[in-house]
Amino acid sequence: MSVRYNEDFKKEVVKAYMAGDRSLVRLSADYNVAKSTISDWAKKYG
């Protein structure tokens, strides 16, 4: 079963990722999203 995230959530995660104050591992744990998914979102929204 895949989880569907809304656009605002994705952009929030990417914004936190781009800020660079937390590692990808930490963001993944904080938002409960796979590291590869965050990387994919960053390519799309970053």
PyMOL Python script that loads the backbone (N, CA, C, O; Angstrom):
from pymol import cmd

cmd.read_pdbstr("""\
ATOM      1  N   MET A   1       0.840  -1.180   0.000  1.00  0.00           N
ATOM      2  CA  MET A   1       0.000   0.000   0.000  1.00  0.00           C
ATOM      3  C   MET A   1       0.886   1.246   0.000  1.00  0.00           C
ATOM      4  O   MET A   1       1.772   1.380   0.844  1.00  0.00           O
ATOM      5  N   SER A   2       0.653   2.136  -0.925  1.00  0.00           N
ATOM      6  CA  SER A   2       1.450   3.355  -0.971  1.00  0.00           C
ATOM      7  C   SER A   2       0.690   4.504  -0.315  1.00  0.00           C
ATOM      8  O   SER A   2      -0.540   4.547  -0.316  1.00  0.00           O
ATOM      9  N   VAL A   3       1.454   5.420   0.237  1.00  0.00           N
ATOM     10  CA  VAL A   3       0.884   6.584   0.904  1.00  0.00           C
ATOM     11  C   VAL A   3       0.882   7.740  -0.077  1.00  0.00           C
ATOM     12  O   VAL A   3       1.859   7.949  -0.797  1.00  0.00           O
ATOM     13  N   ARG A   4      -0.198   8.486  -0.110  1.00  0.00           N
ATOM     14  CA  ARG A   4      -0.290   9.655  -0.977  1.00  0.00           C
ATOM     15  C   ARG A   4      -0.138  10.900  -0.108  1.00  0.00           C
ATOM     16  O   ARG A   4      -0.894  11.099   0.843  1.00  0.00           O
ATOM     17  N   TYR A   5       0.832  11.723  -0.437  1.00  0.00           N
ATOM     18  CA  TYR A   5       1.088  12.947   0.312  1.00  0.00           C
ATOM     19  C   TYR A   5       0.589  14.135  -0.500  1.00  0.00           C
ATOM     20  O   TYR A   5       0.701  14.139  -1.726  1.00  0.00           O
ATOM     21  N   ASN A   6       0.037  15.144   0.173  1.00  0.00           N
ATOM     22  CA  ASN A   6      -0.430  16.308  -0.559  1.00  0.00           C
ATOM     23  C   ASN A   6       0.753  17.214  -0.917  1.00  0.00           C
ATOM     24  O   ASN A   6       1.832  17.104  -0.334  1.00  0.00           O
ATOM     25  N   GLU A   7       0.535  18.092  -1.863  1.00  0.00           N
ATOM     26  CA  GLU A   7       1.601  18.955  -2.384  1.00  0.00           C
ATOM     27  C   GLU A   7       2.208  19.840  -1.298  1.00  0.00           C
ATOM     28  O   GLU A   7       3.423  20.038  -1.277  1.00  0.00           O
ATOM     29  N   ASP A   8       1.390  20.370  -0.404  1.00  0.00           N
ATOM     30  CA  ASP A   8       1.903  21.236   0.655  1.00  0.00           C
ATOM     31  C   ASP A   8       2.870  20.492   1.572  1.00  0.00           C
ATOM     32  O   ASP A   8       3.899  21.041   1.966  1.00  0.00           O
ATOM     33  N   PHE A   9       2.548  19.258   1.907  1.00  0.00           N
ATOM     34  CA  PHE A   9       3.432  18.454   2.740  1.00  0.00           C
ATOM     35  C   PHE A   9       4.759  18.211   2.031  1.00  0.00           C
ATOM     36  O   PHE A   9       5.825  18.359   2.627  1.00  0.00           O
ATOM     37  N   LYS A  10       4.688  17.841   0.767  1.00  0.00           N
ATOM     38  CA  LYS A  10       5.906  17.593  -0.007  1.00  0.00           C
ATOM     39  C   LYS A  10       6.790  18.836  -0.036  1.00  0.00           C
ATOM     40  O   LYS A  10       8.002  18.745   0.156  1.00  0.00           O
ATOM     41  N   LYS A  11       6.185  19.986  -0.276  1.00  0.00           N
ATOM     42  CA  LYS A  11       6.947  21.237  -0.337  1.00  0.00           C
ATOM     43  C   LYS A  11       7.541  21.592   1.020  1.00  0.00           C
ATOM     44  O   LYS A  11       8.645  22.133   1.085  1.00  0.00           O
ATOM     45  N   GLU A  12       6.837  21.300   2.091  1.00  0.00           N
ATOM     46  CA  GLU A  12       7.361  21.543   3.438  1.00  0.00           C
ATOM     47  C   GLU A  12       8.606  20.697   3.698  1.00  0.00           C
ATOM     48  O   GLU A  12       9.599  21.189   4.232  1.00  0.00           O
ATOM     49  N   VAL A  13       8.545  19.429   3.317  1.00  0.00           N
ATOM     50  CA  VAL A  13       9.680  18.527   3.501  1.00  0.00           C
ATOM     51  C   VAL A  13      10.869  18.989   2.655  1.00  0.00           C
ATOM     52  O   VAL A  13      12.003  19.004   3.132  1.00  0.00           O
ATOM     53  N   VAL A  14      10.609  19.364   1.408  1.00  0.00           N
ATOM     54  CA  VAL A  14      11.681  19.828   0.526  1.00  0.00           C
ATOM     55  C   VAL A  14      12.294  21.115   1.062  1.00  0.00           C
ATOM     56  O   VAL A  14      13.512  21.286   1.007  1.00  0.00           O
ATOM     57  N   LYS A  15      11.478  22.011   1.572  1.00  0.00           N
ATOM     58  CA  LYS A  15      11.991  23.268   2.148  1.00  0.00           C
ATOM     59  C   LYS A  15      12.934  22.962   3.318  1.00  0.00           C
ATOM     60  O   LYS A  15      14.004  23.561   3.436  1.00  0.00           O
ATOM     61  N   ALA A  16      12.532  22.038   4.168  1.00  0.00           N
ATOM     62  CA  ALA A  16      13.385  21.650   5.296  1.00  0.00           C
ATOM     63  C   ALA A  16      14.678  21.007   4.795  1.00  0.00           C
ATOM     64  O   ALA A  16      15.750  21.248   5.349  1.00  0.00           O
ATOM     65  N   TYR A  17      14.577  20.201   3.762  1.00  0.00           N
ATOM     66  CA  TYR A  17      15.747  19.542   3.180  1.00  0.00           C
ATOM     67  C   TYR A  17      16.705  20.573   2.591  1.00  0.00           C
ATOM     68  O   TYR A  17      17.915  20.495   2.801  1.00  0.00           O
ATOM     69  N   MET A  18      16.165  21.531   1.859  1.00  0.00           N
ATOM     70  CA  MET A  18      16.995  22.545   1.204  1.00  0.00           C
ATOM     71  C   MET A  18      17.640  23.489   2.222  1.00  0.00           C
ATOM     72  O   MET A  18      18.708  24.044   1.958  1.00  0.00           O
ATOM     73  N   ALA A  19      17.011  23.674   3.363  1.00  0.00           N
ATOM     74  CA  ALA A  19      17.577  24.530   4.407  1.00  0.00           C
ATOM     75  C   ALA A  19      18.902  23.972   4.908  1.00  0.00           C
ATOM     76  O   ALA A  19      19.782  24.725   5.325  1.00  0.00           O
ATOM     77  N   GLY A  20      19.038  22.653   4.866  1.00  0.00           N
ATOM     78  CA  GLY A  20      20.303  22.012   5.200  1.00  0.00           C
ATOM     79  C   GLY A  20      20.637  21.936   6.666  1.00  0.00           C
ATOM     80  O   GLY A  20      21.764  21.592   7.024  1.00  0.00           O
ATOM     81  N   ASP A  21      19.681  22.251   7.531  1.00  0.00           N
ATOM     82  CA  ASP A  21      19.987  22.206   8.960  1.00  0.00           C
ATOM     83  C   ASP A  21      19.770  20.824   9.579  1.00  0.00           C
ATOM     84  O   ASP A  21      20.114  20.596  10.739  1.00  0.00           O
ATOM     85  N   ARG A  22      19.196  19.902   8.795  1.00  0.00           N
ATOM     86  CA  ARG A  22      19.015  18.519   9.250  1.00  0.00           C
ATOM     87  C   ARG A  22      19.470  17.582   8.141  1.00  0.00           C
ATOM     88  O   ARG A  22      19.318  17.880   6.956  1.00  0.00           O
ATOM     89  N   SER A  23      20.020  16.463   8.536  1.00  0.00           N
ATOM     90  CA  SER A  23      20.469  15.473   7.551  1.00  0.00           C
ATOM     91  C   SER A  23      19.260  14.795   6.911  1.00  0.00           C
ATOM     92  O   SER A  23      18.150  14.835   7.442  1.00  0.00           O
ATOM     93  N   LEU A  24      19.498  14.185   5.785  1.00  0.00           N
ATOM     94  CA  LEU A  24      18.445  13.448   5.089  1.00  0.00           C
ATOM     95  C   LEU A  24      17.913  12.328   5.974  1.00  0.00           C
ATOM     96  O   LEU A  24      16.712  12.055   5.978  1.00  0.00           O
ATOM     97  N   VAL A  25      18.779  11.695   6.706  1.00  0.00           N
ATOM     98  CA  VAL A  25      18.366  10.618   7.620  1.00  0.00           C
ATOM     99  C   VAL A  25      17.426  11.175   8.694  1.00  0.00           C
ATOM    100  O   VAL A  25      16.401  10.571   9.008  1.00  0.00           O
ATOM    101  N   ARG A  26      17.789  12.333   9.251  1.00  0.00           N
ATOM    102  CA  ARG A  26      16.970  12.959  10.297  1.00  0.00           C
ATOM    103  C   ARG A  26      15.614  13.384   9.744  1.00  0.00           C
ATOM    104  O   ARG A  26      14.585  13.167  10.383  1.00  0.00           O
ATOM    105  N   LEU A  27      15.610  13.989   8.558  1.00  0.00           N
ATOM    106  CA  LEU A  27      14.349  14.397   7.938  1.00  0.00           C
ATOM    107  C   LEU A  27      13.454  13.196   7.664  1.00  0.00           C
ATOM    108  O   LEU A  27      12.244  13.244   7.884  1.00  0.00           O
ATOM    109  N   SER A  28      14.059  12.130   7.187  1.00  0.00           N
ATOM    110  CA  SER A  28      13.310  10.917   6.914  1.00  0.00           C
ATOM    111  C   SER A  28      12.614  10.417   8.181  1.00  0.00           C
ATOM    112  O   SER A  28      11.446  10.031   8.146  1.00  0.00           O
ATOM    113  N   ALA A  29      13.328  10.429   9.273  1.00  0.00           N
ATOM    114  CA  ALA A  29      12.754   9.989  10.549  1.00  0.00           C
ATOM    115  C   ALA A  29      11.708  10.983  11.060  1.00  0.00           C
ATOM    116  O   ALA A  29      10.649  10.578  11.540  1.00  0.00           O
ATOM    117  N   ASP A  30      12.002  12.273  10.959  1.00  0.00           N
ATOM    118  CA  ASP A  30      11.088  13.303  11.460  1.00  0.00           C
ATOM    119  C   ASP A  30       9.748  13.288  10.729  1.00  0.00           C
ATOM    120  O   ASP A  30       8.694  13.424  11.352  1.00  0.00           O
ATOM    121  N   TYR A  31       9.791  13.125   9.418  1.00  0.00           N
ATOM    122  CA  TYR A  31       8.567  13.176   8.605  1.00  0.00           C
ATOM    123  C   TYR A  31       8.020  11.794   8.245  1.00  0.00           C
ATOM    124  O   TYR A  31       6.968  11.685   7.615  1.00  0.00           O
ATOM    125  N   ASN A  32       8.733  10.745   8.643  1.00  0.00           N
ATOM    126  CA  ASN A  32       8.323   9.368   8.355  1.00  0.00           C
ATOM    127  C   ASN A  32       8.137   9.154   6.845  1.00  0.00           C
ATOM    128  O   ASN A  32       7.129   8.618   6.385  1.00  0.00           O
ATOM    129  N   VAL A  33       9.159   9.601   6.098  1.00  0.00           N
ATOM    130  CA  VAL A  33       9.171   9.474   4.639  1.00  0.00           C
ATOM    131  C   VAL A  33      10.520   8.874   4.251  1.00  0.00           C
ATOM    132  O   VAL A  33      11.549   9.232   4.824  1.00  0.00           O
ATOM    133  N   ALA A  34      10.516   7.969   3.286  1.00  0.00           N
ATOM    134  CA  ALA A  34      11.758   7.343   2.834  1.00  0.00           C
ATOM    135  C   ALA A  34      12.738   8.379   2.288  1.00  0.00           C
ATOM    136  O   ALA A  34      12.336   9.362   1.667  1.00  0.00           O
ATOM    137  N   LYS A  35      14.029   8.147   2.528  1.00  0.00           N
ATOM    138  CA  LYS A  35      15.069   9.063   2.036  1.00  0.00           C
ATOM    139  C   LYS A  35      14.992   9.229   0.531  1.00  0.00           C
ATOM    140  O   LYS A  35      15.142  10.339   0.021  1.00  0.00           O
ATOM    141  N   SER A  36      14.762   8.142  -0.182  1.00  0.00           N
ATOM    142  CA  SER A  36      14.691   8.211  -1.647  1.00  0.00           C
ATOM    143  C   SER A  36      13.498   9.057  -2.099  1.00  0.00           C
ATOM    144  O   SER A  36      13.572   9.738  -3.122  1.00  0.00           O
ATOM    145  N   THR A  37      12.422   9.015  -1.352  1.00  0.00           N
ATOM    146  CA  THR A  37      11.247   9.819  -1.687  1.00  0.00           C
ATOM    147  C   THR A  37      11.554  11.298  -1.504  1.00  0.00           C
ATOM    148  O   THR A  37      11.173  12.117  -2.341  1.00  0.00           O
ATOM    149  N   ILE A  38      12.236  11.648  -0.422  1.00  0.00           N
ATOM    150  CA  ILE A  38      12.611  13.045  -0.193  1.00  0.00           C
ATOM    151  C   ILE A  38      13.527  13.517  -1.310  1.00  0.00           C
ATOM    152  O   ILE A  38      13.370  14.633  -1.806  1.00  0.00           O
ATOM    153  N   SER A  39      14.470  12.698  -1.709  1.00  0.00           N
ATOM    154  CA  SER A  39      15.374  13.055  -2.810  1.00  0.00           C
ATOM    155  C   SER A  39      14.594  13.285  -4.105  1.00  0.00           C
ATOM    156  O   SER A  39      14.868  14.235  -4.838  1.00  0.00           O
ATOM    157  N   ASP A  40      13.637  12.427  -4.381  1.00  0.00           N
ATOM    158  CA  ASP A  40      12.805  12.577  -5.581  1.00  0.00           C
ATOM    159  C   ASP A  40      12.001  13.872  -5.532  1.00  0.00           C
ATOM    160  O   ASP A  40      11.910  14.587  -6.530  1.00  0.00           O
ATOM    161  N   TRP A  41      11.423  14.172  -4.383  1.00  0.00           N
ATOM    162  CA  TRP A  41      10.656  15.409  -4.236  1.00  0.00           C
ATOM    163  C   TRP A  41      11.560  16.624  -4.423  1.00  0.00           C
ATOM    164  O   TRP A  41      11.157  17.611  -5.040  1.00  0.00           O
ATOM    165  N   ALA A  42      12.780  16.554  -3.892  1.00  0.00           N
ATOM    166  CA  ALA A  42      13.710  17.675  -4.024  1.00  0.00           C
ATOM    167  C   ALA A  42      14.027  17.948  -5.489  1.00  0.00           C
ATOM    168  O   ALA A  42      14.172  19.104  -5.885  1.00  0.00           O
ATOM    169  N   LYS A  43      14.133  16.910  -6.287  1.00  0.00           N
ATOM    170  CA  LYS A  43      14.380  17.085  -7.729  1.00  0.00           C
ATOM    171  C   LYS A  43      13.197  17.770  -8.390  1.00  0.00           C
ATOM    172  O   LYS A  43      13.373  18.585  -9.296  1.00  0.00           O
ATOM    173  N   LYS A  44      12.006  17.447  -7.945  1.00  0.00           N
ATOM    174  CA  LYS A  44      10.794  17.997  -8.546  1.00  0.00           C
ATOM    175  C   LYS A  44      10.471  19.397  -8.046  1.00  0.00           C
ATOM    176  O   LYS A  44      10.116  20.267  -8.841  1.00  0.00           O
ATOM    177  N   TYR A  45      10.589  19.628  -6.736  1.00  0.00           N
ATOM    178  CA  TYR A  45      10.152  20.875  -6.131  1.00  0.00           C
ATOM    179  C   TYR A  45      11.289  21.815  -5.743  1.00  0.00           C
ATOM    180  O   TYR A  45      11.058  22.985  -5.437  1.00  0.00           O
ATOM    181  N   GLY A  46      12.513  21.298  -5.756  1.00  0.00           N
ATOM    182  CA  GLY A  46      13.647  22.091  -5.280  1.00  0.00           C
ATOM    183  C   GLY A  46      14.209  22.940  -6.289  1.00  0.00           C
ATOM    184  O   GLY A  46      15.169  23.662  -6.024  1.00  0.00           O
TER     185      GLY A  46
END
""", "prot")
cmd.dss("prot")
cmd.show_as("cartoon", "prot")
cmd.util.cbc("prot")
cmd.orient("prot")
